[in-house]
């Protein structure tokens, strides 16, 4: 059988998903696939780019197994920028070579937009988009801090998802970070005013300066032509040593435009619902595609487009109906989630809000006018309900909406209550029905095989708890003993893992997972190991790599308050305390002018501590 030639321009996450989808469908029997990427790397996880600063090697960010690119009929070309497309001759030009195609897929992604701010191209100014970008930022900070003999001062222009990720990167590099946002709140495309205010408070309590409703007019250089300060539209000036522009992205549609393919006036390669461009043999997917006047900037819709094109290439009739723009991220250690109609644009919709400024939590559900159907929501500070709530968008909540928001008032719904059509994994478009079919018909009886079979939970990972819940429910219903392993990385329960750590004396997550687990860990096992290590008193919870396992309050060992101060709760095991211990607590409260009370849980709580006072307080308490 003669195979046709498929050329894919772009070697990002969406291109990888296209190749995976074709291989899963035995598409290499009909197509030989050449993928061209202008970076030096095979596809990597751009969503997790900030973790670059914690990893031993950048290759840890690579997606999937390298064997994918060794598959028969698949060739990956790195450092291979496609310069032009000749749609009439059906060829692409890459350097001095010309490659012909029967079908072409443009997965060219997007580029980091830099506003025309004076000084944007000075030494010390960066964007935040690729592995090369983050490596350049790391190298600059290392060299420049040595030259100046002090920690650097950094500014991120843009307070959206990318901007807060960049701020997190600066914090990882011990840079004093500021975030400058033109809009009146952080993450204006994902969270409402209340969520933005809560997020701002939380970010500021981590030591990051946040300026909203602020426009940058120019970046100022010193005598050596290096970034030294920045000026705002108000005329105020602040000193900086490094500037990162995170002001959004723009579709890379110039290759299509030069080939005469239709592009949208606001950017993006225009396609129909089958992801086909104005040339019937050319498709566009991911951030470069514009479907129904909209560019989808998230990986989930991009994966759906890849599935559509794979089906089209193999004679199917799949179409892109809609994309899930739900988002759940941990930004600077703060959980943020947005899903469905987060801004209540649906006519007659109602907002149900729970806000706890003391705990740093903001939750909002958008429901129908009769308060029965979930339409969307925003979660800041505590996004634990995200995995259960997001699949229920468009479904009846089955009770008082406020019960989902008030802590401790409602258990998450049984996974059995989710209809088969409910989307569980928006990144890979996996439904509850797909998961149940894999369990019952394909005998996927553990989380690892279930993820491998369905791809659920293999992208952002936020749906893993719900996937595990569905797995346990289905196995129990089938009379099969449920695997109580902590997660796919540890074949032990929490109690067993506790005993293993206690007996072996291991003190770091990396040692524990190397000797008694697999992989790099996840959002399930990492906090559990942190709790185990803390319970066993294995060193300081913020020593070395263990600091990365801790949540926001654990980093300062105190609870953030709405006014920016902290409350300290001394540990009193079993409620038994000596007179000397009471005296020490009283003296600390007196010396640091702390308001003290006995809480409803019969704990001693001291309020009003500044972050710089916390080390001295804990030193006296220990």
Secondary structure by P-SEA (a helix, b strand, c coil): cbbbbbbbccccaaaaaaaaaaaaacccccbbbbbbbccccccccccccccccccccccccccccccccccccbbbbcccccccccccccccccccbbbbbcbbbcccccccccccccccccccccccccaaaaaaaaaaaaaaaaaacbbbbbbbccccaaaaaaaaaaaaaccbbbbbbcccccccccccaaaaaaaaaaaaaacbbbbccccccbbbbccccccccccccccbbbbbcbbbbcccccccaaaaaaacccccccccccccccccccccccccccccccccccccccaaaaaaaaaaaaaaaacccccccccccbbbbbcccbbbbbcccccccccbbbbbbbbccccbbbbbbbbccccccccccccccccccccccccccccccccccccccccccccccccccccccccccccccccaaaaaaaacccccccaaaaaaacccccccccaaaaaaaaaaaaaaaacccccccccccccccaaaaaaaaaaaccccaaaaaacccccccccccaaaaaaaaaaaccccccccccccccccccccccccccccbbbbbcccccccccaaaaaaaaaaaaaaccccccccccbbbbccccccaaaaaaaaac
